[in-house]
Amino acid sequence: MTSASGFAWRKLGRVFNPADVPGRPWMREFAQGPATLLFESFVRVYFSCRPPADETGQYVSYSAFVDLDRGNLFRILRVADRPILGLGDLGTFDEFGTYPVSVARDGDNFVAYYGGWTRCESVPFNVAIGYARSRDGGQTFQRLGPGPVLGYSPDEPFVQSGPKIRRFGGRWYLWYIAGQRWKVVDRRAEPVYKIRVASSDDGLSWTRLGHDVVESRIEPDEAQASPDVFFSNGRYHMFFCYRYSAGYRGKERGYRIGYAVSGDLVTWARDDARAGIDISSEGWDSEMVSYPHVFALDGRTYLLYLGNQVGRFGFGLAELDGTLS
C-alpha cells in the first residue's frame, strides 16, 4: 500500500548474506554500501566486506561484487573470487580499507569512487575519497595514484566518505559525507558528518558546493550518510540514512532512511515521513535500515538497503509501490 507521499517501498527480502559464501576468508561478514551496475543479463552489486579482526582486534575492509540474474534478483550467478581493489600501500590514505564504493560507466571504461580508510591514534580512523578505473569490465580496478581524488579541506577536515557518483546533464555529481567534528561519547570518539556534493566535467577535478545539503532534524549532531540521488518525473529524489550521535548501535537510536527532493540539485527539501521504508517487526532488519541505493530495471524501481548492525548480515531488496514525483 502506498503512503500519503504517493509511494512506499515493498520489502522483498534479503538478497545476499556474506556468511553464506564459502572459500573467501576476506569476505567473512558485512555487505555494506550496495551499489549497482547494470549488464545485459545480470545486475552487478558492489559492496564492502571484512575478514575477521586481527590479533589486536583491528579490521580491514575490502570491496567486492555479486552478480544477480536480471530476471530474478534473488538468483545469485556469481560472487567475486577476490577483492576488486587491494589495500593501499604503507602510509597511504586507503592502507586499511575501501568502503564504500560507487561504480559508473564512463564511455567504454568503468570508474570507481571509494572511501579509503586509514587508522589514527587519537580517533579510530580517517577517510578520504579515492578514484580507480577498470580494464576488465568492472571486475578489478586500478588506482589513479596513491592519493585521494577528493581530500580534506579547510571546512571538510576529516572523514570524507560514502561517495555516490551520478551523471546528470552531461556533468558528474559526487555526493558524499564530510566530517564536522569528533564527539566523545562514553570515552569513545564518534564522528559527526553531514551530506555534501561536488561536481565535475571530467570526474577528476571537483568543485565543492561548500555547505551541507540537507538540514539536521533529530539533533544538531545528527550523522547523515549514503546520499543516493535518483531522477524521476522532473525532480531529483535523494534517499539517505541518518542516526543519533550517541547510542546508535541499537534499535531505538540506530540508522533510519530519510528522504529529500530537489528541482535543481542544490536546494533540497527534507521530508523523512515520505521515505516509504522503516524497520521490520522482526528479523534481519528489525533494528535499523540504512545505506539506501535506488535503481531502475526493466520498468521497475528498486531499493537496496542494509539491515541490523549496518550490513553485518547482508543487504535486502525492496520494490517501489507508487510513483516518485
Solvent accessible surface area in square Angstrom, and as a share of the most:
residue,aa,sasa,rsa
1,M,211,0.94
2,T,58,0.34
3,S,46,0.29
4,A,118,0.92
5,S,21,0.14
6,G,36,0.35
7,F,0,0.00
8,A,15,0.12
9,W,14,0.05
10,R,128,0.47
11,K,64,0.27
12,L,61,0.30
13,G,27,0.26
14,R,94,0.34
15,V,15,0.09
16,F,5,0.02
17,N,23,0.12
18,P,1,0.01
19,A,75,0.58
20,D,109,0.57
21,V,23,0.13
22,P,109,0.68
23,G,76,0.73
24,R,55,0.20
25,P,85,0.53
26,W,37,0.13
27,M,1,0.00
28,R,128,0.47
29,E,33,0.15
30,F,8,0.03
31,A,0,0.00
32,Q,6,0.03
33,G,2,0.02
34,P,1,0.00
35,A,4,0.03
36,T,17,0.10
37,L,13,0.06
38,L,56,0.28
39,F,37,0.16
40,E,166,0.74
41,S,71,0.46
42,F,42,0.17
43,V,0,0.00
44,R,8,0.03
45,V,0,0.00
46,Y,0,0.00
47,F,0,0.00
48,S,0,0.00
49,C,0,0.00
50,R,55,0.20
51,P,22,0.14
52,P,65,0.41
53,A,40,0.31
54,D,60,0.31
55,E,164,0.73
56,T,104,0.60
57,G,49,0.47
58,Q,80,0.36
59,Y,82,0.31
60,V,31,0.18
61,S,12,0.08
62,Y,40,0.15
63,S,1,0.01
64,A,0,0.00
65,F,2,0.01
66,V,0,0.00
67,D,5,0.03
68,L,3,0.02
69,D,28,0.15
70,R,66,0.24
71,G,76,0.74
72,N,75,0.38
73,L,14,0.07
74,F,85,0.36
75,R,130,0.48
76,I,73,0.37
77,L,77,0.38
78,R,98,0.36
79,V,20,0.12
80,A,2,0.01
81,D,99,0.51
82,R,147,0.54
83,P,28,0.17
84,I,5,0.02
85,L,11,0.06
86,G,41,0.40
87,L,59,0.30
88,G,12,0.12
89,D,109,0.56
90,L,165,0.82
91,G,67,0.64
92,T,24,0.14
93,F,24,0.10
94,D,1,0.01
95,E,32,0.14
96,F,50,0.21
97,G,0,0.00
98,T,2,0.01
99,Y,19,0.07
100,P,7,0.04
101,V,4,0.02
102,S,1,0.01
103,V,9,0.05
104,A,17,0.13
105,R,102,0.37
106,D,34,0.18
107,G,69,0.66
108,D,143,0.74
109,N,66,0.34
110,F,23,0.10
111,V,3,0.02
112,A,2,0.01
113,Y,3,0.01
114,Y,3,0.01
115,G,0,0.00
116,G,0,0.00
117,W,55,0.19
118,T,32,0.19
119,R,74,0.27
120,C,54,0.32
121,E,177,0.79
122,S,105,0.68
123,V,29,0.17
124,P,61,0.38
125,F,42,0.17
126,N,27,0.14
127,V,1,0.00
128,A,1,0.01
129,I,0,0.00
130,G,0,0.00
131,Y,10,0.04
132,A,0,0.00
133,R,77,0.28
134,S,4,0.03
135,R,202,0.74
136,D,54,0.28
137,G,29,0.28
138,G,0,0.00
139,Q,61,0.27
140,T,20,0.11
141,F,10,0.04
142,Q,72,0.32
143,R,68,0.25
144,L,111,0.55
145,G,27,0.26
146,P,99,0.62
147,G,41,0.40
148,P,55,0.35
149,V,29,0.16
150,L,6,0.03
151,G,19,0.18
152,Y,97,0.37
153,S,24,0.16
154,P,142,0.89
155,D,77,0.40
156,E,1,0.00
157,P,61,0.38
158,F,27,0.11
159,V,3,0.02
160,Q,0,0.00
161,S,7,0.04
162,G,3,0.03
163,P,1,0.00
164,K,6,0.03
165,I,2,0.01
166,R,46,0.17
167,R,115,0.42
168,F,35,0.14
169,G,90,0.87
170,G,54,0.52
171,R,69,0.25
172,W,10,0.04
173,Y,41,0.16
174,L,0,0.00
175,W,0,0.00
176,Y,0,0.00
177,I,7,0.04
178,A,3,0.02
179,G,1,0.01
180,Q,79,0.35
181,R,110,0.40
182,W,51,0.18
183,K,53,0.22
184,V,111,0.64
185,V,28,0.16
186,D,135,0.70
187,R,236,0.86
188,R,126,0.46
189,A,17,0.13
190,E,8,0.04
191,P,8,0.05
192,V,2,0.01
193,Y,19,0.07
194,K,7,0.03
195,I,0,0.00
196,R,20,0.07
197,V,8,0.05
198,A,2,0.01
199,S,18,0.12
200,S,1,0.01
201,D,106,0.55
202,D,76,0.40
203,G,2,0.02
204,L,67,0.33
205,S,83,0.53
206,W,34,0.12
207,T,89,0.52
208,R,72,0.26
209,L,58,0.29
210,G,37,0.36
211,H,91,0.41
212,D,47,0.25
213,V,11,0.06
214,V,4,0.02
215,E,101,0.45
216,S,40,0.26
217,R,120,0.44
218,I,58,0.30
219,E,37,0.17
220,P,120,0.76
221,D,24,0.13
222,E,0,0.00
223,A,0,0.00
224,Q,0,0.00
225,A,1,0.00
226,S,2,0.01
227,P,0,0.00
228,D,0,0.00
229,V,2,0.01
230,F,38,0.16
231,F,101,0.42
232,S,23,0.15
233,N,93,0.48
234,G,51,0.49
235,R,89,0.32
236,Y,35,0.13
237,H,0,0.00
238,M,0,0.00
239,F,0,0.00
240,F,0,0.00
241,C,0,0.00
242,Y,27,0.10
243,R,5,0.02
244,Y,61,0.23
245,S,2,0.01
246,A,25,0.20
247,G,55,0.53
248,Y,23,0.09
249,R,121,0.44
250,G,31,0.30
251,K,93,0.39
252,E,145,0.65
253,R,92,0.34
254,G,5,0.04
255,Y,8,0.03
256,R,47,0.17
257,I,5,0.03
258,G,0,0.00
259,Y,0,0.00
260,A,0,0.00
261,V,16,0.09
262,S,5,0.03
263,G,59,0.57
264,D,82,0.42
265,L,13,0.06
266,V,72,0.41
267,T,96,0.56
268,W,23,0.08
269,A,62,0.48
270,R,13,0.05
271,D,57,0.29
272,D,33,0.17
273,A,95,0.74
274,R,44,0.16
275,A,3,0.02
276,G,21,0.20
277,I,19,0.10
278,D,82,0.43
279,I,41,0.21
280,S,30,0.19
281,S,113,0.73
282,E,138,0.62
283,G,51,0.49
284,W,44,0.15
285,D,5,0.03
286,S,18,0.12
287,E,61,0.28
288,M,3,0.01
289,V,0,0.00
290,S,0,0.00
291,Y,19,0.07
292,P,0,0.00
293,H,5,0.02
294,V,5,0.03
295,F,13,0.06
296,A,51,0.40
297,L,8,0.04
298,D,100,0.52
299,G,86,0.83
300,R,138,0.50
301,T,23,0.13
302,Y,18,0.07
303,L,0,0.00
304,L,2,0.01
305,Y,1,0.00
306,L,0,0.00
307,G,1,0.01
308,N,17,0.09
309,Q,80,0.36
310,V,31,0.18
311,G,1,0.01
312,R,66,0.24
313,F,72,0.30
314,G,0,0.00
315,F,0,0.00
316,G,0,0.00
317,L,3,0.01
318,A,0,0.00
319,E,22,0.10
320,L,30,0.15
321,D,46,0.24
322,G,39,0.37
323,T,71,0.41
324,L,3,0.01
325,S,58,0.38
